[in-house]
C-alpha cells in the first residue's frame, strides 16, 4: 500500500465519521417538524443533540483539511465545480449553529418558532445536498484536461444524484429517529420508534435502488457485498428492541 492509498482510506474514514455523527444531528433537526407536536417536544429534540452537534462538525473540518492536504487537485476541482451546492451547505451550517444558540435567548413564541424553522430547513437541505454531491462523485462529472469542471449546476441535478440525495436524507432522518428513541422517554420515544421503523424501510428501498443502479453501472464482487450489507442494515432496525424507560 502506497502513501496515497493510506490517505485515501483515512479520508474515507473521516467522511464516514462525519456522515454517521452529523447525520443523526441533521435527522433530529428534520424531526423537529415531522415528530414534535409542540414547542416543548421541539425543545426536547434539540436538547438531545445540544451537547454533541458542534463537536460532530469537527469531523467535517478534519475531512476537508485532509482532502486539501493529500489531494489538492481533487479538492480544487471538487470545491470549484460544486461551488454553489457547497456554498448552500456552508450557509446552512452557519445559520443552523446560530439557530441552536439564539433560539433560547428570548421567550417569545414568534422568536423561537422562526429559529425552529431555520433549524428544520438548515438540517434538511445539507442532508439532501451532501447526497447529491457524493452521488455526482460516484457517477462522474465533466472535467477537462486541466482538471476543471466544465458542466453546469443543472448537470449536477441528474436523476442518479437526486436519488443519492433522497438516500442520505432518509438515512439521516432514520438515524435521528433512532437517536431520539434512545435519548427520550414517554410518548415521544414511542412515536420516534414507530417513525424509525417506517423510515428504515423507506431508506432501505431507496438505498437498494441507488446501489443496484451503481452496481449495474460500474459494480464488481466487492461492491455487491457492500450493497447487500447496506440494504439490510436500515431494515434490521425493525427487529431491534430498545430498552424500556
N, C-alpha and C positions, 0 to 999 in steps of 0.2 A: 504494500500500500504506500503510495507516494503522499507527499505533503498536501497536495491539493485535494486528495481523497479524504484525508483527515479533516481538513477544513470543511469540505462538503458535508461530511457526516455531522460535524459539530454544528454547522449552520442549520441542518435539518433538525437536530435535537432542539436547538433554540427556538426555531419557528414552531415546532410541535409543542414545546412547553408553553409558548405564548398562546397558541390557539387553545390548548387544553385549559389553561388557567384563566386567561382573559375571556375565553369562550363562555364560561358559566356567568361571568360578570355581565357580558352582553345579554345572555339569556335572561338573567334576573331583571335587567333593565327592560327588556321586552315584556316580561311578565307583569310589570307594574301596571300595564293596561289590560293584559289578557287574563290575569289571575286575580289581582287585587280588586276588591269591591268598593273600598272607601279609602280615605286618607290614612287611617290607622294601619290598614293592611299594606298600603304602599310604603309607609314608613317602616313596617316590619321587614318587607322585602329589601328595601335599601339598606337597612341596618345589618342584614345578613352579609352583605359584601363590603360594608363600611370599613372593616379592619384590613381588607386584603386587596381592594381594587387597584390602589395606587402601586402597591408592590408588584402586582401581576403585570403592570405595564412596563416594568423594568426589563422584562423578557424581550419586549419589542425593541427597546433601545439597544440591548445587547445583540440581538439578532441583526438589526440594521447595521450596527457598528462592525460586527464580524463579517457581514457581507461586503461592506465597503473596504475593510482591511484585506480580505482574502481575494476577492474577485471585483476589483474596482470597475472594470469594463462592464461586467454584468450589472453591478449596482447602477452605473451611469445610464445604461440602456433601459433598465427597469424604471428608474425614477424619472427619466425624461419621457419615455414612451407612455408610462402610466401616470403622467403628471396630474391630470385632472382628478381621476378617482382617488389617487393617494392624497391629493390636497383636500378632497372632501373628507376622507378618513381622518386626516390630521385635524381639521377644523372640528369635526365631531368629537374627537378625543379631548380637545381643549375645552369645548363647551360642556362636555359631559363631566369633566373634572370640576369645572366651575359650578355646575348644577349641584353636584354632590355637596360641595362646600357651602353654597349660598342658600340652598333650599330651606334650611332650618334657621336662617338668620332672622327671619321675620315670621310672625304667626298668622298673617293674613292669608285667607284661603286662596285668593287670586294669585298671590305671590308664589305660594307653594305649588299650586296647580300648574303655573307656567313652567316652573323648573322641572316638575314631574313630566310635562310634555317633552321638555328638552331631553331628559334622561331617556325617555322611550325612543325618540327618533334618533338620538345620537348613539343608542345601543343597536337599533335595528339596521341603520344604514351601514356602519362598519361591518356588522355580522354578514350582511349581504355582499358588500363590495369586496371584502377580502376573498370570498369565494370566487367572485368574478375575476379578480386579479390572478389568483392562482390557477383558475381554470384556463385562462389565457396562456399562462406559462406552460402548463401541461400540453395544451393544444398547439401552441406555437404561434408566434406573431411575425409580421413582416419586418425584416431587418435588412438593411443594405450592406454593402461591402465595408462601410465604415462603422458597422455595428450600431447604427442609429435606426430607431423605429420609424417606419415610413407609412404606417397606417394612420387612421383617424380614430376619434373617440367611438364612433359607431361601429368600427371594426371590432372593438373590444366587447361590444354588446351582442356577440354572436350566441346562437342557441346553446352551444356547449358551455360557454362561460356563464350564461344566465342560469343554467341548470346547476352549475357549481355554486353559484350564489345562493340558490334555494337550499342546496345541501347544507352549506355552512350555517345558514340562518336557522333551519330546522334543528340541526345538530346542536347548535349553541343554545337554542331555546329549550330543547330537551334536556341538555346538561344543566341549564339554570333551574328547570323544574325539579330535577333530581337533587340538586344542591339545596333548593328551598325545602324539599321534603325532609332532608337531613337536618336542617338548621331551624325548623319551626315546629310548633306543636298545635294541636287542636284542629279546627275545621280547615284552616288554610293549608295545613300539612296534608290532610286527606285529599283536598282538591288538587294540590300540587302532584300528589302521587297518581291520581287519575289522569291528570293532564300529561304527566310524564309518560304514562303508558301509551296514550294516543300519539303523542309527539314522537316517541321512539319508533312506533310502527311507520308513521309518515316519513321520518328521517331514513328508516331502513329502506323503504321503497324508493325514495329519491336517490339515496346513495347507491342502491343497486342499479338504477337506470344510468347514473353517472359513471359508475365503474364498469358496467357492461359496455357502454359506449367507448370508454377509454380502452378496455380490453380488446374490443373489436378493431380499434384504430391502430394501436401500437403495443398490444399486450404480449406477455410471454408466460411461462410457467410460474415464475415467482410472483408476478402481478396477479395471476389467477388466485393464488393462495391468499394474497393480501385482500383481494376482492371478497372472498368468502368470509374472512375474519371481520372485515369492515362492515359487511351487511349483517352478519349475525350479532355483532356487539350491541347496537342500539336495541334490537328486538329482544335481546336477552333480558332486558330490564323487566319485561312482563313476568319473569319468573323470580324476580328479586323481592325478598321480603325485608322491608326496613324495620328496625326495632321500634316498638311502640313507645309512645311518650310516657 
